[in-house]
Amino acid sequence: MALKMITRKEKRRQFRSESGVNNNFKNSPCAKKSLGQNFLNDEKFLDMIVNAANLEIQDNVLEIGPGTGLLTDQLIKIPKKVICIEKDQRMVKFLNEKYFSNGGNKKRESLKIVERDFLEINLPEFLKENNFCDYKVVANIPYYITGKIFRLLLETEIQPKLIVLLIQKEVAKRVTCEIGAMNILAVSVQYYCKVELVDIVPKTAFYPSPKVDSAIIFAKPFGSKKRESKKLEKEFFQVVKSGFSSPRKKLLNNLVIGLKKDKNEIIDIFNDFGWNENVRAQNLSIQEWRNLRDRIFEK
């Protein structure tokens, strides 16, 4: 007996029927692998993301890459305003039809859909134009741009007051790791904020299903009052990048080569701190990196 070939469209229809996806998504565009699109389709975890953000009626929320709007549906129920930034023109068209079509009952005056690439936005300028300076970020982001998104959100002059992201599980573990297992991404994030892993999200909760599990992380920036000057930030990351330049090598050697410093000078600093010359970058706390920076750049 000949096997019946099932088309991609039929597979998608079958999935939606079995998973109970709302009829509003039957005609949604297919996910693009090139854009890292995997849509969370589990109400339990969608609710968990929203709850982690502790949304209130006066909040402004920025969602990066809303896709078909599964998370957006939850976000627009509470905050004062939600801005969704979507790069994919197909998704933008779908979202506009979904929320703003004539005669539709899903129109939300508090919602704004913006067709832009978030990585190319001048964030401070965008926020000021939209009167959106006091805001939270809640998003399910593509795995491959996690580091870039963190950098844009945390290094900008107008930081969000809270960040909840759904990212790859292994990256979430790296970001939230403790002293002894630190890496440059963890130091870069924890320098600006307190970060916690909320929960693991299995790959089966997505459509299409990715190859690995994901995790929800919660990040709370320390705020402008505790933020250091641009000069100190620049010096901090100059030292950190040199320290992690060759993770398998000793911190001492990395600093000597990366910062072009005399080895004896760095050894003297280590001795003053009571550090072993064999210490590695992953063993330093954020405060120890600050102390190291201050000594290296002291006038």
ABEGO torsion letter per residue (X at the ends): XBBBBBBAAAAAAAAAAAAGBBAAAAABBBBBAAAGBBBBABAAAAAAAAAAAGBBAABBBBBBGAEAGAAAAAAAAABABBBBBBABAAAAAAAAAAAABBGBAABBAABBBBBBBAAABBAAAAAAAAGAABBBBBBBBBAAAAAAAAAAAAABABBBABBBBBBBAAAAAAAABBBGABBAAAAAAAAABBBBBABBBBAAABOBBBABBBBBBBBBBAEAAABBBAAAAAAAAAAAAAAAABAABBAAAAAAAAAGBBAAAAAAAAAAAGBBAABBAAABBAAAAAAAAAAAABX
